[in-house]
Amino acid sequence: MNTEKLEGIARKLVADDKGLLAMDESNATCHKRFAKLGIPQTEEARRAYRELIVTTPGLAESISGAILYDETIRQQKKDGTPFIKALADAGIIPGIKVDMGAKDLAGYPGEKITEGLDGLRERLAEYAQMGARFAKWRAVIVIGDDIPTQGCIGANAQALARYAALCQEAGLVPIVEPEVLMDGEHTLERCREVTEKVLRTVFNQLYTQRVMLEGILLKPNMVLPGLSCPQQESVDEVADTTVTSLLRVVPAAVPGIAFLSGGQPAELASARLNAMNVRFKARMPWALGFSFSRAIQQPALDIWQGKEANVSAAQKALSHRAACNRAARRGKYSSAMEKTGV
């Protein structure tokens, strides 16, 4: 394991107030989003949309790395240039999602386990040879009546740690993503309690599996009340609760934390990230950034609608959302940017 290389990539991914763009949706998820907008659910439509993303002018000014899907890393622009090369040429580090999705956890009704460890060593070697420099694995934790259980949390934490160890063996920086879902009626305090428990368990397993923390990134949820909870705390209250929890449980050795958006509205995700950096930046031992999917992509997808004539306008929207989140990392984001541009 080349520790200096891993540390260097991890630091570069969170340097210069940039963030990650998650464009690793499965074909099924991509098709659901296309269907809502009347976009054909075809391989060519998926390829065209991903080309729109990777060719967005100036995207590298705000985005340090892009997380790809297995299909995407093998696709090309119309001129034959592989997407992975187009990203690297633009100054964006290519990464790859390697888990096989969340499935029902046997013996634990209502809970999930992420699969994909079988054959992972060989797949990581192939992705590294193709040019990927980091990877991602997502675990899903549901809050509900009497869940999550320690059995579910422990199983997912062990899988994340084994994945991370295999990534570092292959020379790839692992992004460790334990997501406590926003769905439900739970309160902010309940989400805080679960998030801290999950992260403590994850880091215990990372230590057990001898993962080098300086060569990973953490991709957690923000601490939020459930979408159906009647009490929705303010941006500042969410920021305070989230960062306080992270300070309690995330070791200082970790170079950076890049939040998932988890279905938050784009502007609200930016505002919450901004508040965290305004209120805590001087106290945080790690960079606090973003690894958003819908919160960057959705406005562009709404504009594109599968039409070539809309590509330029969609790219401007994508670039704008990325720039808003870079501003949020600096504590410089404001709602005025949504009207005047960045």
ZICOR-V127038 format. One record per pair of residues at least 12 apart in sequence whose C-alpha atoms are under 8 Angstrom apart, sorted by the first residue. I is the first residue (numbers start at 1). GAP is how many residues later the second one is. D is the distance in Angstrom with one decimal. If there is no record, write none. Layout:
i->{I,I}
gap->{GAP,GAP}
d->{D,D}
//
This chain:
i->{1,1,1,1,2,3,3,5,6,6,6,6,6,6,6,7,7,7,8,9,9,9,9,10,10,10,10,10,10,10,11,11,12,13,13,13,14,14,14,14,14,15,17,17,17,17,17,17,18,18,18,18,18,18,18,19,19,19,19,19,19,19,19,19,19,20,20,20,20,20,20,20,20,20,21,21,21,21,21,21,21,21,22,22,22,22,22,22,23,23,23,23,23,23,24,24,24,24,24,24,25,26,30,34,37,37,38,39,39,40,45,47,47,47,47,48,49,50,51,51,51,52,52,53,53,54,54,54,55,55,56,56,56,56,57,57,58,59,59,60,60,60,61,62,62,62,62,62,63,63,64,64,64,65,65,65,65,66,66,66,66,66,67,67,67,67,67,67,68,68,68,68,69,69,69,70,70,70,73,84,84,93,93,94,94,94,94,95,95,95,95,95,96,96,96,96,96,97,97,97,98,98,98,98,98,98,99,99,99,99,99,99,99,100,100,100,101,101,101,101,102,102,102,102,103,105,108,110,110,111,111,111,111,111,112,112,112,112,113,113,113,113,113,114,114,114,114,114,117,117,117,120,120,121,121,121,124,124,124,124,125,128,128,128,132,133,133,133,134,134,134,134,134,135,135,135,135,135,136,136,136,136,137,137,137,137,137,137,138,138,138,138,138,139,139,139,139,139,139,140,140,140,140,140,141,141,141,141,141,142,142,142,143,143,143,143,143,143,143,144,144,148,153,153,154,154,157,157,157,157,157,158,158,158,160,160,160,160,161,161,161,161,161,162,162,164,164,164,164,165,165,165,168,168,173,173,173,174,174,174,175,175,175,175,176,176,176,176,176,177,177,177,178,178,178,178,178,179,179,179,179,180,180,180,180,181,181,182,182,182,182,182,182,183,183,183,184,184,184,184,185,185,185,185,185,185,186,186,186,186,187,187,187,187,187,188,188,188,188,188,188,189,190,191,191,191,191,192,192,192,192,192,195,195,196,196,196,196,199,199,200,200,203,213,213,213,214,214,214,215,215,216,216,217,217,217,217,217,218,218,218,218,218,219,219,219,219,219,220,220,220,220,221,221,221,221,222,222,222,222,222,223,223,223,224,235,235,235,235,236,236,236,238,239,239,239,239,240,240,243,243,247,252,252,253,254,255,255,256,256,256,256,257,257,257,257,257,258,258,258,258,259,259,259,259,259,260,260,260,260,261,261,261,261,261,261,263,263,264,265,266,266,266,266,267,267,269,270,270,270,270,271,271,271,271,273,273,273,273,273,274,274,274,274,274,274,274,274,275,275,276,277,277,277,277,278,278,288,289,290,295,296,296,296,297,297,299,299,299,300,300,300,300,300,300,301,302,320,320,323,324,324}
gap->{167,168,169,170,169,209,212,166,162,165,166,167,208,209,210,207,208,209,207,124,125,164,206,163,204,205,206,207,245,246,244,245,52,51,52,80,50,241,242,273,275,49,45,272,309,310,312,313,43,44,45,46,271,308,311,43,44,45,46,239,270,271,272,306,307,43,44,45,46,47,238,270,271,272,42,44,45,46,270,271,272,275,44,45,46,269,270,271,27,43,44,45,46,270,43,44,45,48,72,73,44,43,16,271,265,268,267,266,267,266,261,25,28,29,30,29,257,22,25,26,32,259,263,262,265,29,32,33,31,32,259,260,262,263,258,262,261,260,263,30,31,32,262,257,260,261,263,264,29,259,27,28,29,27,28,29,30,21,26,27,28,29,27,28,29,30,68,69,26,27,28,29,27,28,29,26,27,28,23,47,48,39,40,37,38,39,40,37,38,39,40,41,31,36,38,39,40,38,39,40,18,22,26,37,38,39,15,16,17,18,37,38,39,14,15,16,13,14,15,37,12,13,37,38,12,47,44,32,37,30,31,36,37,41,28,29,30,40,26,27,39,42,43,24,25,26,42,45,42,45,46,43,46,45,46,49,42,43,46,48,45,42,43,44,40,38,39,40,33,38,39,40,41,32,37,38,39,40,38,39,40,41,23,26,37,38,39,40,22,38,39,40,41,17,18,21,38,39,40,16,38,39,40,41,12,37,38,39,40,38,39,41,37,38,40,41,43,48,51,40,42,46,45,48,47,48,21,41,44,45,48,44,47,48,16,17,42,46,41,44,45,48,50,44,47,12,42,47,52,44,45,46,43,47,42,43,44,41,42,43,41,42,43,44,40,41,42,43,44,41,42,43,20,21,41,42,43,40,41,42,81,14,15,40,41,40,81,42,43,44,45,80,81,43,44,45,42,43,44,45,40,41,42,43,44,45,39,40,42,43,37,38,39,42,44,35,36,37,38,45,50,36,35,32,33,34,35,31,32,49,50,53,28,50,49,50,52,53,50,51,49,50,47,40,41,42,39,40,41,39,40,38,39,37,38,39,40,41,36,38,39,40,41,38,39,40,41,72,37,38,39,40,38,39,40,41,16,20,37,38,39,15,18,19,14,33,36,37,40,36,39,40,34,33,34,36,37,36,39,33,37,37,33,34,33,32,31,32,30,31,32,33,29,30,31,32,33,30,31,32,33,29,30,31,32,33,30,31,32,33,29,30,31,32,33,34,31,32,31,30,28,29,30,55,28,68,26,54,55,58,63,57,62,63,64,16,17,52,55,56,51,53,54,55,56,57,58,59,53,56,55,51,52,53,54,52,53,41,40,35,26,22,25,26,21,24,15,18,19,13,14,15,16,17,18,13,12,21,22,19,13,18}
d->{6.5,5.4,7.5,6.5,6.8,8.0,7.2,7.7,7.3,6.6,6.8,5.8,7.9,5.0,7.9,5.7,4.6,7.8,7.9,7.5,8.0,7.0,7.8,6.4,7.7,5.7,6.2,6.6,6.7,7.7,6.1,7.5,7.4,5.4,6.2,7.6,7.2,7.7,6.2,6.5,7.0,7.8,7.6,7.3,5.7,7.8,5.7,6.5,7.5,4.8,5.2,5.6,7.3,5.5,7.6,6.5,5.0,5.6,7.0,7.2,5.8,5.1,6.0,7.7,6.9,5.5,5.8,4.9,5.7,7.4,7.6,6.1,4.4,6.7,6.5,6.4,4.8,6.3,5.5,5.6,6.1,7.5,5.9,4.8,7.1,6.1,5.6,4.6,7.9,6.7,5.6,5.5,7.1,6.2,5.6,4.5,4.3,7.8,7.4,6.3,6.5,6.8,7.5,7.8,7.2,6.1,7.1,5.9,5.3,7.4,6.9,7.5,6.9,7.6,7.8,7.9,7.4,7.5,7.7,5.9,7.3,6.5,6.7,6.9,7.7,6.8,6.7,6.1,7.4,8.0,5.3,7.7,7.7,7.0,7.5,7.7,7.2,5.7,7.4,6.5,6.0,5.8,7.7,7.9,5.7,5.5,7.9,5.7,6.7,6.8,7.4,5.1,6.1,4.9,4.3,5.7,6.8,7.9,6.7,6.3,5.3,5.8,6.4,4.5,5.0,6.4,7.4,7.5,7.2,5.8,4.6,6.1,5.9,5.6,7.9,7.1,7.2,7.8,7.6,7.0,7.7,7.6,6.7,7.1,5.1,6.0,7.1,4.9,5.6,4.6,5.3,7.6,7.5,6.5,6.5,4.7,6.2,5.6,4.6,6.2,7.2,7.7,7.9,6.5,6.1,6.0,6.9,6.2,4.9,7.5,7.4,5.2,6.9,6.8,5.2,4.7,5.4,5.9,7.5,7.7,4.1,6.3,7.1,6.8,7.1,7.4,7.4,7.8,8.0,7.2,6.5,7.6,7.1,6.7,6.4,7.0,7.9,7.2,6.9,7.2,7.1,7.1,5.9,7.1,5.7,7.3,6.7,7.6,7.5,7.9,6.8,7.8,7.7,6.2,7.8,7.5,7.9,6.8,6.4,7.9,6.0,7.2,7.5,7.1,7.5,7.5,5.2,6.6,7.9,4.5,4.3,5.8,7.2,7.2,6.4,6.2,5.0,5.9,5.9,4.7,6.4,7.1,6.8,7.4,7.8,6.6,6.1,5.9,7.9,7.0,4.7,5.9,6.9,6.1,8.0,7.4,6.1,4.7,5.9,8.0,6.3,5.1,6.2,6.9,7.3,7.3,5.9,4.6,6.1,6.1,5.6,7.8,7.3,7.1,7.8,7.0,7.1,7.8,7.9,7.0,7.5,7.8,6.2,7.3,6.6,7.8,7.8,7.7,6.3,4.6,6.3,7.2,5.7,7.8,6.5,7.8,7.4,7.9,7.2,5.7,4.8,6.1,7.2,7.9,6.5,7.2,7.7,6.6,7.8,6.6,7.1,5.4,7.6,7.7,5.9,5.5,7.5,7.5,5.2,6.6,5.9,4.8,5.7,6.4,7.2,6.3,4.9,5.7,7.9,6.2,4.5,5.6,7.5,7.6,7.0,5.7,7.5,7.9,5.7,5.4,8.0,7.7,6.5,7.8,6.1,7.6,7.2,6.9,7.0,5.0,5.9,7.0,8.0,5.4,5.5,7.2,4.8,5.9,5.5,7.0,7.4,4.8,6.5,4.6,4.2,7.7,5.9,4.9,7.7,5.9,7.6,4.6,6.2,6.3,7.4,6.6,5.2,4.0,7.3,7.6,7.9,7.6,7.9,5.9,6.3,6.5,7.9,5.7,7.8,7.2,7.4,6.9,7.1,8.0,6.3,7.5,7.9,6.5,6.5,7.3,5.9,7.8,7.7,5.9,5.3,7.9,5.4,5.2,6.0,7.4,7.5,6.5,7.2,6.6,6.5,5.4,5.9,7.2,7.6,6.6,4.8,6.2,8.0,5.9,4.9,5.2,6.1,7.2,7.4,7.1,5.3,6.1,5.8,5.6,7.2,7.0,7.8,5.9,6.6,7.5,7.9,6.5,6.7,4.9,6.4,8.0,6.9,5.4,7.0,7.2,6.1,7.7,7.1,6.0,7.3,5.9,4.9,7.0,7.8,6.8,7.5,7.4,5.3,6.3,7.8,6.4,5.2,6.4,4.9,4.5,6.0,7.3,6.8,6.1,5.0,6.0,7.5,6.1,4.5,4.1,5.2,7.8,6.3,4.6,5.5,7.1,6.5,5.3,5.3,7.6,7.9,7.3,5.2,6.8,7.2,6.1,6.7,7.2,6.8,6.3,7.4,4.1,6.6,7.7,7.7,7.7,7.0,6.8,5.5,6.0,7.3,7.0,6.9,7.2,7.9,7.4,7.9,7.7,5.8,6.7,7.9,7.6,4.0,6.0,7.2,4.8,6.9,6.0,7.7,6.8,7.9,7.2,6.1,6.6,5.2,7.7,4.8,6.9,5.8,7.3,7.7,6.1,5.3,6.1,6.1,8.0,7.5,6.3,7.0,7.7,4.3,6.4,7.8,5.2,5.3,6.8,7.9,6.9,6.8,6.7,7.3,6.9}
//
